[in-house]
Amino acid sequence: MDFFYSLSYAIAAGLGAWEGGRLKQDGVWGLAPARSRYHIAAQVLVPVVVAGSLLLVVPAAVALAEFGVAPTVPSVLPVLAGILIVCAYAVIGFAVGSLAPRSIAAPLLTALVWYLVAWSVTYSDPAWPRYVFGQGQEVGYGQVLSPEALAIPVLFAGSVAGVVAVWWVRSGPPLVRTALRTAMAAGCAFAMTFCASTTNDWLTGTPSSYGTAAETCAGRQPRVCMARDGGAANRIGEVRRALVSSSAALRNAGVEVSMPARVRDALGQRGKSSTEKVWWLPLTKQAGKGGGGMPYVRYAVVLAAVEFPCRLPSSFGEAKTMDYIVNADAAKLWAAYVAGAQRPFLAWRKSQYIEIENADEVLAKVKERASAARELPPEEQSAWYDAERAKACRLASGTGAS
């Protein structure tokens, strides 16, 4: 939607400038004042605002229809804020067109507004341009923008439009007009400064809340919940069977799996970590279009279930030595085989091994140890798994022999 926001603002500014220049060229302002200047301007700007607003409303409506989702108040608010900004740019364009030739003002203002708004998203230092122009408002599934994030772009553009509108009016005593223009200019400067200083601290993104999307749930012990409108909720039964079967297979093989009472979808969530009571897994991401399907759902169970008696390094760069990798990954690969998730595990690890000089050699050793373990009697495989994890912890801490 960011493209349509910048385009709608540019179109509104350009058409507003064209209409302002048309009234000036037709000599409307020199006629006897049967209506106020504001009334006349409002009438000619209605089609301009409608044209700019349609560029926001139509794409949003098409997206909702495509996914079969009904509009909600949080989903409509960004579009309404955009329409208010369209009104502001139409007013600004109208005032510019009243001063400059419309054949020059309209195309130049259209290009200028589009460039300022569209390219503001590339600014990182300072960060405020992307937010005050409304281009830092891209949200994910289940994410809702805060009132502050919606109000800042409206206030920024609206303050400029207010100053332009006051300076454009010619009626009233000169002293009153001067005082009003000065007050509006000061208020605009304060509002713009406030917007810039406030948003410049939004280094981690636009203020918003997560976890607002509706869920679809199925079963008990565990109760599995997926994002209702994420595109994969119709596979929730299949997903639940994959979760239950993979955890049962691991448990039967001797892996201590404490399946919580609830397994919830990580889509639309942020900062959620699995606990003893609930697992947060990428269910929709894996089961939906473009995902890996049920093998990747089972792989998510392996990642949640396989635990080590120590804290392993979170990255290769954090490790004191690389000796632990073979044992740790051999234990994980064995568990992945048990759960039927070896393909996604190997694909993920191959992408990680590019950071290691002897990646092919390490991967070959991992496969060799996991394959050898699978040849052992079932009761010995569990003991091997425990010993492999313990050895990995010793090597990671630098207290065990390689």
PyMOL commands that set and color helices and strands:
alter all, ss='L'
color gray80, all
select helices_A, chain A and resi 2-25+28-30+37-67+73-99+102-122+128-132+147-168+174-199+233-252+283-287+294-305+316-318+324-339+342-355+359-374+378-397
alter helices_A, ss='H'
color red, helices_A
select strands_A, chain A and resi 144-145+208-209+215-218+223-227+262-265+278-281
alter strands_A, ss='S'
color yellow, strands_A
deselect
rebuild
show_as cartoon
